[in-house]
């Protein structure tokens, strides 16, 4: 998904870097970064951060990356997307940290549909 978002944004003229465990693609003048959860930069402030596939926070092998991103991203607002199975854990983490939590549910779009439009 990180590559798909990178390509779609750049195609639309929204300059975006890509950072994954396999590659780093810097775009001159970029103001956005699309990255995997494992590569989320905890040292760069953002107005808004989006963490997708939040249900992977419960994965024994990779869940640490979502926990690290959720608790460590220095952003004014963090939107998390994914399966509702993670709601209770994310709500608990927000409450424990004294952060505001709002739940909005939406029908999931086909990623290909918005990437192609």
JOWO-V12425 format. One record per residue. N is the residue number from 1. RES is the residue in three letters. PHI is phi in whole degrees, -180 to 180 (* if undefined). D_FIRST is the distance of its C-alpha to the first C-alpha in whole Angstrom. Layout:
BEGIN
N	RES	PHI	D_FIRST
N	RES	PHI	D_FIRST
END
This chain:
BEGIN
1	UNK	*	0
2	UNK	-58	4
3	UNK	-66	5
4	UNK	-63	5
5	UNK	-66	6
6	UNK	-55	8
7	UNK	-66	10
8	UNK	-65	10
9	UNK	-65	12
10	UNK	-64	14
11	UNK	-62	15
12	UNK	-88	17
13	UNK	85	18
14	UNK	-97	17
15	UNK	-67	17
16	UNK	-142	14
17	UNK	-85	13
18	UNK	-123	11
19	UNK	-135	12
20	UNK	-131	11
21	UNK	-68	13
22	UNK	-98	14
23	UNK	-154	14
24	UNK	-130	15
25	UNK	-119	15
26	UNK	-97	17
27	UNK	-111	18
28	UNK	-55	21
29	UNK	78	22
30	UNK	-67	18
31	UNK	-122	19
32	UNK	-134	15
33	UNK	-134	13
34	UNK	-110	9
35	UNK	-147	9
36	UNK	-78	8
37	UNK	-58	11
38	UNK	-64	13
39	UNK	-104	13
40	UNK	-57	14
41	UNK	-83	17
42	UNK	-90	20
43	UNK	-111	22
44	UNK	-125	21
45	UNK	-71	22
46	UNK	-133	20
47	UNK	-69	21
48	UNK	-134	18
49	UNK	-122	15
50	UNK	-123	12
51	UNK	-113	11
52	UNK	-97	9
53	UNK	58	10
54	UNK	-59	13
55	UNK	-61	15
56	UNK	-72	14
57	UNK	-60	17
58	UNK	-90	19
59	UNK	-75	18
60	UNK	-63	21
61	UNK	-87	19
62	UNK	-116	16
63	UNK	-57	17
64	UNK	-57	19
65	UNK	-67	16
66	UNK	-72	15
67	UNK	-62	19
68	UNK	-59	19
69	UNK	-66	16
70	UNK	-63	18
71	UNK	-88	22
72	UNK	-112	21
73	UNK	-66	19
74	UNK	-84	22
75	UNK	-130	21
76	UNK	-65	23
77	UNK	-138	21
78	UNK	-121	18
79	UNK	-101	16
80	UNK	-115	14
81	UNK	-126	13
82	UNK	148	13
83	UNK	-66	16
84	UNK	-68	19
85	UNK	-62	20
86	UNK	-94	19
87	UNK	-57	21
88	UNK	-60	25
89	UNK	-68	23
90	UNK	-65	22
91	UNK	-61	25
92	UNK	-61	27
93	UNK	-63	25
94	UNK	-63	25
95	UNK	-63	29
96	UNK	-62	30
97	UNK	-86	29
98	UNK	77	31
99	UNK	-95	27
100	UNK	-74	27
101	UNK	-132	25
102	UNK	-127	24
103	UNK	-108	23
104	UNK	-124	22
105	UNK	-112	20
106	UNK	-137	19
107	UNK	-75	18
108	UNK	-69	14
109	UNK	-81	13
110	UNK	-72	12
111	UNK	-54	8
112	UNK	-63	10
113	UNK	-64	13
114	UNK	-80	12
115	UNK	-68	10
116	UNK	-86	13
117	UNK	-75	16
END
